Amino acid sequence: MKITPRSARWLIPVVLLLAWLGIGGTLGPYAGKLGEVATNDQAAFLPRSAESTRALEAGEAFARSDALPAIVVWTTDGEPVTQAQRTAATRAVEALAGQPGVVGRPSAALVSDDRLALQAVVRLQPGLGDELPTVLDEVRRAADGVPGTTALIAGPAASQADLSDAFSGIDGLLLGVALGAVLLILLLVYRSVLLPFLIILGSVFALGLACAVVYALADRDVVRVDGQVQGILSILVIGAATDYALLVAARFREEIALGADRAAAALAAVRRSFGAIIASAATVALGLLVLLASDLTNNRALGPVGAIGIVCAVLSTLTFLPAALALLGRAAYWPSRPKSSDASVEGHGVWRRVAATVDRRPRRTWVLTALVLAVFAAFSPSLSAKGVPLDEIFVGDAPSVSAQETLGRHFPGGSGNPAVIIADAGRAAEVTRAARETEGVAAAGTVSASGRPGAGAPLVVDGRVRIDATLESAADSDAAKATVERLRDNVHAVSGARALVGGYTAQQYDTQQTAARDRTLIVPLVLAIILLILVLLLRSVLVPVLLVATVALNFLATLGVSVLVFEHLLGFSGTDASVPLYGFVFLVALGVDYNIFLMSRVREEALTHGSRRGVLRGLTTTGGVITSAGVVLAATFAALMVIPLAFLVQIAFIVAFGVLLDTLVVRSLLVPALVIDLGPRAWWPSSPAAGDSGPAPTAKPHTGG
């Protein structure tokens, strides 16, 4: 059968639609399988070159380093611990020796200095995965047999179990909340039945493809995935695919309203939105890939995974959606019908009024807007990125947090999370003495073959020993981090010891220091990449510089608001060390999206109508679709709050609030007012404006500042 140009116009959309249906049916299940290759072991996401990471690697030769400590703590009702209770506690945990998941022999129960509590350490096999809660239940049942006491489980094993529980069901819950929010918003905004489902279906296809690619790479250890990366990938793909789809759908509606046939309208929609979508996707994808320059493994993990998601979102938007629109035509918008006013600035009443307001006093508009943002930005330096305390990691109550707080009330603050020192065996005595003499260290001892510090001859592996130093302060406190600094200075001073200091506190300290270094490297790189893309897209220098400056100001203002919200409303005393960088990459890259959508249309209009009228027409025609896209993206990121982890709640608020601020204030008021006030010189060194004579459509005459 001969394929004519006319038949090809319909055959290509059918083939594309069938191809995506095949992708969705075949690869869609991978959106629920990504957890199979994800790890929530935070040791896998430490700074590559940090001393704590080298200490962890060096400590792998010691049997105890391969175990996951579960710390059982018993408390009485205010009565001193009796010898009978101590004996019963010791027997209870020793009975666990040899049971599935338990490594070696648990330690004997120790009495606290106030004699109101006991503690013992049960070492568990690493990598238990879904079996970890079951093993901990067995430990808990054994510990509950001590009369007159209440037993709790603290330590890394309990924290990991709670972390796994927080991410359990992430695929279904997060996806359901995000898609439900997007669908509701689209139904309310567009008052169409079919179009929202098409957009949702396209984003689901994109997510299935992205998850399949990431699954294959993670299964081959090319990329790393944890629960946080997994959740962000889902939100990023759904939000980006929806945003890009709204831009294509708006262009299609304009074309179909002007009388173009379905196939021609779909092709024109792709052609006229292609540049903006590709530039927008490039800013996000390249901004994420810059995270590969980070020394933090979880940052490097998010970079390629997020970029893969963005590419898949673009593929779906530029192929599946146009194919579906080409076949459905006006029916895609049923029960509403595209009218001729949809292709004209005359049909956008709200945004005509916004444009008129901006045009009336542009200088006053951008100055006042910038001042308000600057006031909020003034609070941003007070954002504490020193890490989230253990008792704030989980939003709401978590058993491991309550247990750790109980442990800290009766034993040295660092109990259960000692500083781990790896040193040459020949200098073990000197290193141990240096550790004990360090201010802030409660006790220190070499680890024996039994896995306990100071309980027998040191275990020597390849000429090295492990020394555990219990800190006086809570392991997540600033005081403990200061102790680690002093401890490193003291043990490094022991000649020939080649000492390395690691452990939980050291890891937190190194992560904090590395995150600060990463920000100084990655932030300028991301801004430079975005500026270059904008220069190439808009063929101007001054406008791109202004756009980058406005999104940077928006980011700082968002951080300032976040400081107030986190401290006074949500009760967070600090943020995770990676939160400012994640927030910057997402908010700046995604925030530029809306300015790209606006200014690419402004430039297009300016070629015909002049700079000032081009701004007003661009603002009026894109106002509705960009605002809808911003609300959708904010809603999808807000869905991360269903996961009860402080890190994701903080990221969700920063991105959701920042996107709304950017969409409703920066893109709607600040940027248009700036460009109008500068006039044609804003496009320096090029001059796309055809001229600025004549009144702007439906806007009051420009009267200057």
Secondary structure by P-SEA (a helix, b strand, c coil): ccccaaaaaaaaaaaaaaaaaaaaaaccccccccccccccccccccccccaaaaaaaaacccccccbbbbbbbbbcccccccaaaaaaaaaaaaaaccccccccccccccccccccbbbbbbbbbcccccaaaaaaaaaaaaaaccccbbbbbbcaaaaaaaaaaaacccccaaaaaaaaaaaaaaaaacccccaaaaaaaaaaaaaaaaaaaaaaaaaaccccccaaaaaaaaaaaaaaaaaaaaaaaaaaaaaaaacccaaaaaaaaaaaaaaaaaaaaaaaaaaaaaccccccaaaaaaaaaaaaaaaaaaaaaacaaaaaaaacccccccccccccccccccccaaaaaaaaaaaacaaaaaaaaaaaaaaaacccccccccccccccccccccaaaaaaaaaaacccccccccbbbbbbccaaaaaaaaaaacccccbbbbbccccccccccccccccbbbbbbbbccccccaaaaaaaaaaaaaaaaccccccccccaaaaaaaaaaaaaaaaaccaaaaaaaaaaaaaaaacccaaaaaaaaaaaaaaaaaaaaaaaaacccccccccccaaaaaaaaaaaaaaaaaaaaaaaaaaaaaacccaaaaaaaaaaaaaaaaaaaaaaaaaaaacccccccaaaaaaaaaaaaaaaaaaccccccaaaaaaaaaccccccccccccccccccccccccccc
